Amino acid sequence: MIGIRAAAKGIGAVALMATLAACGGADGDARQSSQNLEVYTPEQIYERGEFELARDREGDAAYYFSEVERLYPYSEWAKQSLIMQAFTYHQAEDYENSRSAAQRYIDFYPTEEDAAYAQYLLALSYYDQIDEVGRDQGLTFQALQSLRTVIEVYPDSEYATSAILKFDLAFDHLAGKEMEIGRYYLKRQHYTAAINRFRVVVEDFQTTSHTAEALHRLVESYLSLGLTDEAQSAGAILGHNFRSTEWYEDSFKLLTSQGLKLKDRGNNWLAKIYRQTVKGDWL
């Protein structure tokens, strides 16, 4: 990312800041007429944006950066101002405008060094809105897609490691949503619907922190339906991969109390997973 340089560069820069500030309204708002700004160079307007950003006035800062882009669209300062718009809007939690500026940067300057940062900001504009498991997960899917782009297109950038971490967390978030719905169905004794949700976690989100619980919930659900082969197979996977967890202990007690073993039985989907992953039997 472009570093936010000090706005006041000597007495002349301080004077410029004061002059530009005086052009604003009585409340110090930056939304002055474009005619006032046209007398300044793009560098001077850009520095005013940095000055406002340093004062935590993100709205005014974004205005100045956007004016550089509008008044001097083909200049080097316009390019720098565009990435700064994306950054500033994100700081202000104005995710829609941050996303718009970041996407414009990617479209106009795909080969520039800051394209990786623009893509990362684009991903963050979705990721930072993922706050509750209970909400619609559309933002999570969009965050995953954008983070994957950072990882795959810019693997050597300084943002790739952070993108990988956030990708894993967002992936875990989706698994958490499936678990929440599955537990809802299980509590209401809708066992088939619950099994479908827990199966998604085991098959599609097996690298997340929810897999052990999903297997235990499968044990509970299948036992409630009298499907002991499936319950024992789920217990077998738990015993092999998650023996140190509370979910294994709970499943062990639940199965053994009914005279059952934690062993793959029959030819169900869980038994196949056990034989493939544990025994290496892929045929």
N, C-alpha and C positions, 0 to 999 in steps of 0.2 A: 504494500500500500504506500501511496505517496505520504511522506511525513508531513505533519501539520507544522509548518515553519512559524517562527515568531512573527507576529504581524507588524510590530513596531520595529523598524530598522533605522534607528537613529532619529534625530529631531525631525527630519523631513517626512519620515513615515508616520510619526505621531501627528504631525500637522495634517497629513492627508487623511488620517482616520477622523480627526476632528472636523475637517471640511466635509467629508462624506456623511458623517453623523449629523451635521447641521442641516443637511438636505432632507433629512427624514422629518416625520411629523412631530408634533409636540410631545408625543409619548415615546419618541425615539425609534418608532417603527421604521424598518428599512424600505418599505414599499414606496419609494420615491418614483417620480416619472422617469421613463427611459431617456428622455431628453437631457436630464441632469447627468446621467451616467455616461452618455455618449462622449462627453468631453474628457473622459478618463481612459487610460490605456487598459487593456485586458489584465495586465499584471496588477495594476492598482485596484481594479474591481475584485480580482481574485484575492488579493491580500486583505481587502475589506471583509470578504467572506471568512477568511481565516481568523480575522480579528473578532468577528461576531461569534464564530464557533468557540474561540477561546473563552468568550464570556458566557458560554452555555446558551446562546441565543440561536438555536438551530434553525428556526424558521427564517430569521433574517439572513443567516449564513447561506442557507439553501437558495434564497432569493438572489443573492449576489452571484453565487456560482452559476445559477441558471441564466442570469443576465450576461455573463461572460460567454456562455454557449450561444445565446441568442444574438448578441451584438457582434461577436467575432467567431462565427461558426467554424471556420477553417484554420483557426490558429492552434498552436500547441497548448495555449492556455485553455481553450475550449475543451480539449481532450482531458486535461487535468481537472477542469471544473466539473466535468461530467462524472468522473469517478468520485469526486468529492461530494457531489450531490447525492449519489447513492449512499455514501458513508454518512452524510449529515442527516438525511431522512431516516436512515436506520437508527441513528443515535436518538432521534426524536420519536422513535417507534411509529413512524409513518411508513409502514411496510409496503403499502401499495406504490407510493411514489419512489421509495428506495428500489423496489423491484423494477419499476419502469426505467429508472435511470441506469441501473445495472444492465438491464437487457439492451438498452440503446448502446451502451459502451461495448458490449459483446458484439453487437451487430456492426458497429462502425469501426471498431478497432480489435478484431479478433486475434491478431498476432502480437499485440502489444503486451508488455510485461504485466500490466495491471489487469489484463483480461482474466487471469486466474482469480484475482481478488474480486473482480466484478461478479464472476460466477459464484464465488463463495458468499458474497453479499446477497446474491439472488437466492441461494439456498437458505441463508439465515433468515431472509424475509419470510420464509415459510416455517423454518424450524423454530424460530423464537415465538411463534404463535401456538406451538403445541404445548398446552399447559395442563390439560386434564384428560384422563383416559376416557371419561364419559362423553366427550365431545365428538362431533363428526370427524372422521379420520382422513378426510380429503386433503387437508393441509399436510398431514404426515406423509401421505403418498407423494405429494408434490415435493416435499422436502427430501425424501429419499431419492427421487429422480434427479433433483438438482445436485445433491451431495454426490451421487454416483458420477455425475458429469465432472465434478471437481476431481474426484479420485481417478477417473479413467482418462480424462483429457489433459489434466495437469498433475500427473503423478509425482513430478519432481518439484512442485511448488511448495512454498512454506505452509500452504493451507491444506495440503493433502492429509497430513496426520490428523489435524483437527476434524476434517471432513469425515475421515474413517471413524473416529470416535463418535461423532454426532450421528453418523449413519447407523452405527450399532445401537445407540440409544433410541433412535427413532424406530428402528426395527423392533427393539424390545417393547417400545410403546404400542406398536400394532399388536404384538403378541398379548400384551396386557389387556387390550380391548377384547380380543377373542376370549381370554380367560374371564373377563368380567361378564360377558354375555353367557358363557358356558356355566359359570357359577349361578347366574340368575335362573337359567333353565333347570339346573340340578336342584336348586333349593325348592323349586316348584314341581319337582318330580317329572319334568319333561326330559326323560333320560336320553331319548334318541337325539333330540335337538342339542342337548348338552354334549353328547358324545361327538357330534359333528364339529362343534367348536373346539373341543379339546384335541380332536384328531388333527385339525388344521395346525394347531400349535406344535404337535409332535412331528408332523410331516413337513411343514413349511417354515417353522420358526424354531427348529431344534437347537439352534446355537444360542438362544436367548435364555434369560434367567427363569423363564416360566415353564420350561419343559418338565422338570421334576414334578411340579404340582399338577401339570396337565396329565401326566401318567397316573398319579395317585387318584385324580378325579375320574379317570377312566376306570380304574379299579373299582371305585365306589359305584359308578354308573352301571358298569357291566354286572357287578354283583347284584345290584338292585333289579336288574332285568333277568337274573338267573343265568347269565352267560359266563360261566366259570372259566372256560378256556381263554376267552379274551381277557378276563380279569387277571388270570395267572400269568399270561404273556406280558401284560403291562407291568405286573410286579417283577417279572424276570428282567425286563429292561431297566427298571428302577434299581434292582439289586446289582446289576452290572455297572451302570453308569453313575448312580446317585446314592450309593450305599451310605454315605455319611450325612445324608439329609434327613430332616424330620419327616419328609414325605415318604421315604423308604420305610422308616420305622412305623409310620401309621399304616401303610399298606401291608407291611409284614404282620402286624397285629391283626389287621382286618382279615387277611387271607387265612392265616394260621388258626384264628379263632373258629373258622368254618372248616378246618381240616384240609385246607388247600395249600399248595406249594407255589413258590415264586418260580415258575418254570414255564417255558413256552409250550403251549398245547394247541393241537389242531393245526388248521391251515388258514387261520384268520390273518388280517393285515398286520396285527401286532406281532404275531409269531413270525411272519415273514421278515419284518423289520429286525427282530431279534436275531434270526438266523443269518441275515445279511450282514448286519453290523457287528455282531458278536462272534459268530462262527465263520463268517466269510463265505457263506453259502449263497451265491447270487443266482443260482439256477433253480 
